[in-house]
Structures are given as C-alpha cells and as structure tokens.
Amino acid sequence: MRTSDSPLDPELKDEIEHLLPQLLSDIQKEKDMDIFLRDFLSEKEFEVFSKRLAIIYWLKKKRSYKEIKSQIKVSSATIASVQDSITQPGIEIAIKILEANEWAERISNRIMRIVGK
C-alpha cells in the first residue's frame, strides 16, 4: 500500500492510529486473531512480523546469531536490527507475555501428566 506524503489532520491521524491497537486488544480468541492477521496482512508482512517475533524470542533464550540465521532464514543484519529494539518497552511487554504463555504451557503439561491425561 502506498500512502501520500501529504500530512493528515492531527486529530484524524490520532483517530486512525487508535483503530488498530483497539481492534487488536478487543480480539479475544487466538483463532480469530490468526484469521484477522492473515486476512489483513499480506503473506510477506505476516512472515516478516512472525520472524521478527521469533528472533526476539530466540535472542532472549540466548540462541546464537548463527543458529537464528540458519533456522529462521534471516541475515545477521536483520538479527542485529531486532537486537537493537529488544529493550524497547513494547518489545519487553511482548517478551513478558511470551514467557508467561511458555510457563503456563509447561505447568499445564505437568498437570496433565500428573492426572494421566
């Protein structure tokens, strides 16, 4: 999508830029979010965002650049660029959510093994 270089009215810009975060926070089910993102983003955009998130996650897990580069199929420059953003507040929020989900899944699996399911 190409956008105009002409600036938007500041109030309209604020209103438009509020739509996406609001919508994303309102979508409750993972399946619904997946459907929305795959319909809203191009296939390439979805891949780029997914890879960026995977790089963030693997960097926090202390994976090497070599391993990330090999497995996720990205350049060292891409990894370095993502590494530079890892301390941004929004990225830290995402990391906390990913880690909480990982912890919850581990606990759930343990409970399932204990109760024999």
C-alpha positions in Angstrom: 0.0 0.0 0.0 1.3 3.4 -0.9 0.4 6.4 1.2 0.5 10.1 0.4 3.3 12.3 1.6 0.7 14.9 2.5 0.2 15.1 6.3 -3.1 14.1 7.8 -5.0 16.3 10.1 -3.5 15.6 13.5 -6.9 14.7 15.1 -7.8 12.4 12.2 -4.3 10.8 12.4 -4.8 10.1 16.1 -8.2 8.6 15.5 -6.9 6.4 12.7 -3.9 5.3 14.6 -6.1 4.3 17.6 -8.1 1.9 15.5 -5.6 -0.9 15.2 -4.5 -1.2 18.8 -8.1 -1.0 19.9 -9.1 -3.7 17.5 -6.2 -6.0 18.4 -7.0 -5.6 22.1 -10.6 -6.5 21.5 -10.0 -9.7 19.6 -10.0 -12.3 22.4 -9.6 -15.7 20.7 -6.2 -16.8 19.2 -8.0 -18.3 16.2 -9.9 -15.1 15.5 -6.7 -13.1 15.7 -4.9 -15.5 13.3 -7.8 -15.2 10.8 -7.7 -11.4 11.1 -4.0 -11.1 10.7 -3.8 -13.5 7.8 -6.6 -11.6 6.0 -5.4 -8.1 7.0 -1.6 -8.5 6.3 -0.1 -9.7 3.1 1.6 -13.2 3.3 5.0 -11.5 3.3 4.0 -9.0 6.0 2.8 -11.8 8.2 6.0 -13.7 7.6 8.2 -10.6 8.4 6.3 -9.9 11.7 6.4 -13.6 12.7 10.1 -13.9 12.0 10.8 -10.7 13.9 8.9 -12.1 16.9 10.8 -15.4 16.7 14.1 -13.5 16.6 13.2 -11.6 19.7 12.2 -14.8 21.5 15.3 -16.7 20.5 17.6 -13.8 21.4 16.0 -13.8 24.9 16.6 -17.5 25.0 20.3 -16.8 24.3 20.4 -18.5 21.0 23.4 -17.7 18.8 23.2 -15.5 15.7 24.4 -18.5 13.7 21.5 -20.7 14.9 18.9 -17.9 14.4 20.3 -17.1 11.0 20.2 -20.8 10.0 16.8 -21.7 11.4 14.8 -18.6 10.8 16.5 -17.8 7.4 17.4 -14.2 8.2 20.6 -12.1 7.8 22.9 -11.1 10.6 21.9 -7.5 9.9 18.2 -8.4 10.5 19.1 -10.1 13.8 21.2 -7.1 14.8 18.4 -4.7 14.0 15.9 -6.7 16.1 18.5 -6.9 18.9 18.6 -3.1 18.9 14.9 -3.0 19.6 14.8 -5.6 22.3 14.9 -3.1 25.2 12.0 -1.0 23.9 9.0 -1.0 26.3 6.7 -2.6 23.8 9.1 -5.4 23.0 9.6 -6.0 26.7 5.8 -6.4 27.1 5.7 -8.9 24.3 8.6 -10.9 25.9 6.8 -11.0 29.2 3.6 -12.3 27.5 5.6 -14.9 25.6 7.4 -16.1 28.7 4.1 -16.2 30.7 2.5 -18.3 28.0 5.5 -20.6 27.9 5.4 -21.0 31.7 1.7 -21.7 31.6 2.1 -24.3 29.0 4.8 -26.1 30.9 2.7 -26.1 34.1 -0.3 -27.3 32.1 1.7 -30.2 30.6 3.0 -31.2 34.0 -0.6 -31.2 35.4 -1.8 -33.3 32.5 1.0 -35.9 33.1 0.1 -36.0 36.8 -3.6 -36.6 36.3 -2.8 -39.1 33.5 -4.5 -37.3 30.6 
